Amino acid sequence: MRKFDTKVQYLKYKVLREVARQAWNDTLLDNVLEIPKKIVPGKTPTMRCCVYKERAILSERVHLAMGGNKENPNVIEVIEIACDECPAAGYSVTDSCRGCLAHRCEDVCKRGAISFDHNHVAHIDKTKCVECGMCAKVCPYTAIINRKRPCQNACKIHAISINEENAATIDNEKCTSCGACVYQCPFGAISDKSYILNVIDMLKKSCEGKNYKMYAIVAPSISSQFNYAKLGQVITGLKKLGFFTVVEAALGADMVAQAESKELYEKGFLTSSCCPAFVSYIKSNFPALVQYISHNLSPMATIAKYIKETDKTAKTVFIGPCTAKKAEIQLDTVKPYIDSVMTFEELQALFDSRDIDITTLEESILDNASYFGRIFARSGGLSDAVAQGLIEQGLTDFKLKACACDGIEACRTALLKKSKNVLDANFIEGMACVGGCIGGAGCLTHGEKNKDEVDKYGKEAYEKTITEAISVLK
C-alpha cells in the first residue's frame, strides 16, 4: 500500500532514511557527501535538467535532514536552487486579450504600467506594476490573471514573497511554521528542518545505558496514518527503536480539556492554545487578543510536563503531523518538557533506517486517553471536549458557544469579528491546518478519510470520559 501522498514526500523520506541509517552506524560525517550519489546513482537525471543539479539540490535536502541552517530561527526553509521552475508571479496578460478599444485596464492603472503593442494587445510593465489587481477587475474578457505560485496560494497569511532571484522567500515575522507551503510545493523547494539526528543520538545513548528513559508521545492523528499496518504494530515498532514506552498526547488533551473548560467558565471568553501556529498568528496579527489566549500549555507540553515531573529520568519526543511543534519546543514555556519533535514522515524514515517492518510485529496496546482527548486531532474535536469538560465538572450554568475554525482563513475571520466585538461566540477553537491536525504538513497521507479514522479511534478508547482518563494521574 502506498505510504505517501506525493513523490516529493517520498524523495524527502529517502533522504531522511539515508541520513538516519548513516547516523545509526556512526558513518554520517564520513559519507554525507555520498548520500546524493546514493539516491541518484546513475548519470541520468530523474527529476531535473541534469544529474549535477539534482545532486546539488539533494545536498541541500541532506543539510535540512541534519538540522538545517542554525542561524535561521524558522523551522521552515527554502532550498533556493530548487525553486526555479515556477512561472514568475504576479499579474500578466493572456492571449485572451482582444485589443479592445475601451482600454479600461489602461485607464484604471494609476502607475502607468499598461501599454499596447502594434496589435493593440495589452502588456504590463513589471517595473511599474504594484500588483493592485485593478486591471484584472475591469478587463471585460478576464484576460489579465494573477499567477501565484503554489506556495503563495498555500500561505494564507502572506508570509511568502518572491525575491530578485525569482525564488520564494519567507518572512519569519509573519510565518507561523504551519508547513502548508511545504506540503503544497510541487518541487519540494520548501521544507521543514529535521531533528531526527537528535532523536537518534538520545536513543543510542539510552540503549547504551545512560541514566534516562525515552518516552514517545504520539499525537492522536497517528490513528489516520501508517494505514498499511495496525496502530498496535506502530507502537511495538517505536519500542523496537528504543523507546521505553509510548504515551498518548490525547491524555494531555484530556488534561487540557478539563483545565480549559474551567478557565473558560471563569473568564467568559477564551481562544484555544493547542495549535502553536494559531497562537503564533494571534500574537503577530491580533496582539490586542493575546489576553484571551488560554493559559494552558498544549496537550503535547502538558503530558510531557507530567511525565518529567513523575519520572526525573525521562526524555520526551513528540511524534505527530505538525511542523509548528518544532517551533513550539523552542519556547521558554515548553523547552523544559519536550526534548525533540518528529513528524510521521520522519518516523517512517526512522523505522526503515533500522529495517523494521512494522507489518510483521505483534500489536502493543495504546490506551491512555478518552474519546474526547483523541478527537482533538480533527477540527471541532476540542470544542466537543470543552463542552464535555464543562458537563463533567458540573459547570452547566455556562452556555458554551464555540466557534470551531477549520484552517487559518477561518481563524482570521473569527479573530477579526472578535476584534470588532461582533463575534457570536465565547470560545474560539483555532486550527491552522484545514481539517485540524489530520491536515498537518508532516502527515504521510491527507484526506477526508482521516477524520473518520480519528473518530473511530476515539470510540475505541477504554476510558469514555475525561474524568476517567485523568483519574489515573492522581
N, C-alpha and C positions, 0 to 999 in steps of 0.2 A: 504494500500500500504506500502511496506517495506520502512523504513525510513533510514536504514544504509546499507552500503555495506557488512560489516562483523560482526560476532558475537563479535569480540574483541571490535569494536566500540560500540556495544550495551552494553557490560559489563562496559566499561568506562562511557557511558551515565548513566547507572543505579547508579553508584557511585556518579557521579556529581549531578544527580537528588536528591538523598537522602541527600547529604551534603547540597544542596541548600534548600531543604524542611526544614531541621532542622535549617538552618540559618534564614530563614524567621520567624520561630516560636521561635527564641532565645533559642533553646534547643540543639544546636550543641555540645557545650562543655560537656554537661551532657550525651549526647548519642553517642559521637564519637566512643567509643569502641563497641557500639552495632550495628553499621552500617554493618560491615561484617556479623554478625549473621542474620541481617535482609535480606541481599541479598542472603545468603546461610543458610536458616533457619533450615534445617534438619541435620542429621548426615551422609548423603550420599553425597560424593563429586560429583560435576557435571563437573569439568574441570581438577582436579588434582588427585594425588595419594591418598590423604586423606583430610578430611574436615578441619583439623587443618592448613595444609599448604595453603589450599585455602583461609582460613580466614586471615592468616598471610600476604599473598600477597594482599588481599583486603584492609588490614590495610594500606599497603604502597600506594595503589591507593587512599585511603581516604586522606592520607598525601599530595599526589600530588594535589588532588582536593582542598585542603586547602592552596595551595601555594607552597608546596614542600620545599626543603632544601634552607633556606635563605642564607646559606653560599656559595652555588653554584650559580655563576652568570648566568650560562646557563639555558635557559628555557626548555631544553630537558634533561631528567634524565633517568637513568637506574634503574629498580627495580631488583636488583641482585638476590633476592630469586626466582624471576620468570624466570630468564634467565639461565635455566639449562637443557633444553630439546633438544637444538640444538646439532648436532654432532660436534666433535672437528674440528676446522677449519684448513685448510692447505692442503698440498699435501699428497695423500695416494694412495697405490697400490690396485687396484681392482682385482677381480677374473678373469679378462681378461688376466692377466699376464700368458704367456705361458712357462716361464722359458727358454727363448731362449738362444742360445749360444753367441749371439753378445754382450750382456751386455752393450749396448750403454748408458743406464741410469747410470751405474756404472762409465763408462769412463768419462762421461761429468760432473759428480758431483765433484766439487773441494773441497768439505768438507768431503768427505768420508762417506756420510750419507747413502749410498746404500749398503745393504748386501743381501745375499741369503740364504735360508734355504736348507734343505736336498733334497727338491723337485725342487730346483733351482728357486724358486719363490722369487721375489724381496721384500725387506722390507725397510722402511725409518726410520732412527733413528732421532726422533724429536729433540733430544738434539743437534744434529749437523746440521740439515736442516735449511737453511736460506730463504726458500720459493722462490728461484730464478726461479723455474719452468723449468729449462733446461732439467731435466729428462723427464718431461711430453712432451716436444717438440720433443725429439728424439725417444721416445718409438714407435716402429712400429705397436703396437696393440692399441695405445692410452689407455693403461691400467693404466696409472697414471693420476689421476684427481685432480683438485683443489677444495676442498669443501669450499665454502664460505657461511657464514650464510646470511639469507635474509637481515639483517640489513646492513651487509658489502656490499652486492650486491646493495642495495638501495643507499648507501652513495657513490656517485661518486667522492667525494673529499677526500676519505680515512681518515675520521676523527674517524672511529671506529676500535678498535682492541680488542683482547681477552686477559683478564688478567689471572693471575695464578689460579684464582678460576674458570676459564672457563666461565666467564661472560663477556658480552660486556662492553667496557669502551669507553667513548667519550673524544676526545682531544678537549678541549674547545678553544684552539688556532686556530684549523682548522675549527671547526663546525660553520656553518652559520645559524643554527636553522631552517633549511628549513622543517624539520619534515618528510622527506622521510622515514627514519628509523622507525618513529612512526607508519606510515600507513602500512609499509611492515612487521613489526614484527608479526609473526603468534600467539605469545603468549601474546602480549601486554606488553612485558617486558621493552619497551622504551615508554615513554610518555612525553607529554608537561605539564608543570605546569599550573594550572588554577588560574585565578584571579577572579573567579566567586563570591567569598565572598566579594571582594572589590566592585564589581558592586552591589550586594545585599545591602551592607551597604549604598552606596550612594543613591540607590533607596528608601530605607526605610527612610533615613533622609530627602530626598526630599519630600516624601509623608507626613512626619511629620511636614512640614512647614519650613524646613531650607531654607535659602535665596539663593537657586540656582535652576537652571533648568537642567534636564538631556536630553542631545542630543544623540540620537543613530545615528551613522554614518555607513551606511551599504555599504559593498563592492558590486560592480556591479555583481559579481559572485553569489549573492543571487538569481538571476533570474533562476539559474540552480539547486537550492536547494529547500527543502520543497515542492517537487513535488507532494505531496499528498494534497496540498492546493493551494490557489491562492496567488500570491505575495501581493495583497492588504490586504488579511487576515493576513499575517505575519506582515505587517505594523501596522494593528489595534492591533494585539497581543502585539507588542512592547509598544504601548501606554497603553494597559491594565496593563502591567508590571510596569508602572510608568514613562515611558519616556515622556518628554514634547512634543518632536517632533522627526521626523526621517528625516535625510538628506542623500542624495546620495554621497558616496565618489566619484562617477563618475563626480560630479560637480567639485570636487577638481582635477580630471583627466583633465577636460576641461581647468581649470586654468593652470595646468602643461603643457598641450599640447601647449597652446599659448606661455607660457614663454619659454618652452624648444625649440620650433621651432625657436624662436628669438635668443636664446642663441647659438643654432647650427649654425644659419646664421652668427652670429658674430664671432664664434670661428673656424668654418670649420670642426671640428670633436668633437664628443660627445659620451659618453656612458650614458645610462639612469640611473635614480636614484629612480625609482618607486619600484623596488623589493629589499627589505632590504637584502635578502640572497645573491643576485647578487652583491650588493655594498660591503657587507662584504667579499665576495670571492675576489673581486678585491683588497681590502685593504690588505688581508692576503697573496694572491698569486701573485699579479701583482702590487706591490707598485709603480712601475715606471709609471703605467697608472692611478693612482689616480687623477692626474692633469686633466684628461679628463672626470671625473665623473660630470654629470650635477649638478650645484649648487642649483637646485630646490629641495625643500622638496618633499616627496612622496605625492600622492593625498590625502591620509589619513591625513597627518600632515598639508597639505596646506589648506584643507577645515576646519579642526579643528582650525587652526590659525585664519582664517577669522571669524569663529563662536565666538571665545573667544574675538577677537578684537571688534566684533559687540555687543556681549552680555556679559558683565562682570560677570554675574551670572551663566554662562554656565559651566556645567560639561560634558565632552565628552567621549563616549565609542565607540570604533571602533568594528564592528562585521563583521567578514569575514572568509576566508578559511585558513588564514596564521598564522602558529606558529611563524614565524620570526618577525611578527609585535609585538609580545610580547617582543622580544629583542629590536626592534626599539624604543619602547617608553621609553627605559632606556637611550637612547642617550640624551646628554645635549641639542641638537638642536631640539629635538622632545618632550622631557619630559614636557615642559610648556603647550603644546597644547592638549595632549591626556591623559586622566586620567586613562583609563584602556582599555584592549582589550579582546574580547571574540571570540571564533570560532563559527561556525554554530552548531557544536556538542554541545557546551555549551549553546547556545541559545535554542536548543531543550530541553535540560535538565531544563533550567530556565522556559520555558513555562509549562512543565509538573510538575515542583515542585509547581506551583501555580494552577495546574489543569485547565489550559487554553487550551481548544480545539480550535485551530485556524480555523478549518474547519467550525465551527458554527458562526464565526464572519462576520460582514459586511466588505466590502472592503474599504480601505483608498487609497487615491491617492498618488503616489510617482512619481513626475515628476520635477526634478530639473536640469537634465543634458541633454546633447546632445547625439546623436547616437555615436559620436566619443569618448566621455567620457565613455560611457557604455561598448564599446568593448575593453577597457583596460584589461578586465577580461581574455581575451584569447590571446594566442601568436599571434603576428602580429598586434594586435589592436593599440598598442602605436605607431608603425611605421606609420600606416594609419592616426592616429590622428596628428602626427607631420607633415606629408605631407599636411594634411588639414590646419593645423596652418600656414604653410608657404604660402599657397594659400590665406587664408583669410586675412593675413597681407601684402599681395602684395609682398612677398619676392620670387617671381617666377624666379628670375635670379639665384637662388641657386638650383642646381640639387641634390635632396636627393637620396643617395644610401644607403638604410637601410639594415642592417643585423639583422634579427629577430631571436634570439636564443631561441629555444624551448627546455628548460632543461639545467641543469648546464654543461653537457658534450658539448653541442653546444656552450655555453658561453665560456668554456675553449678553444675550437678550435678557436673561433673568437679572443679572447684576445691574444692567442699565435701568431696568424697571425699579429695582430696589433703590438705586441711587437717586431716582426721581420720585420715590415714595408711591409708586403705582403698582407694586408687585402684590398680587393677591395670594400671598403665601407667607408662612413663618419659618420655613426650613428650605434651604437650597441644597440639594444633593448635586454636587458638581463632578462630572466625569468628563475629562478632556477627550478621551477616545470614544468614537461612536460605538455604541453597544456596551460601553463600560470597559472593564479590564480585559474582557474577552476580545476587544478590538486593539489591544496593545501591539506596539511595533515588534516586540520580542516574541510574539506567538509563532508557533510553527504553522498553524493554519488559522484562517479568519473566516467568518461567515455566520449566517443566522442560526445554523445548526448548533453552534457553540452555546447559544443561550439555552437551548433545550437540554444540552448535556449538563450545564451548570444546575438547572432546575432539578434534573434527575439526580444529580449528585447530592443536592440539598435534601431531597426527600429520603435519601438513603442514610442520612445521619441518625445515629443511635439516639443522641440527645435531641429531643424535639423542641425544647425551649432554651432561651438564652440562659435563664437561671440554672437549668440543669447542666449546661455546658460549663459554666464558670464555677459551679459549686465545687468541682474537683480541685480548683486552685486555692481554696481556702483551707 
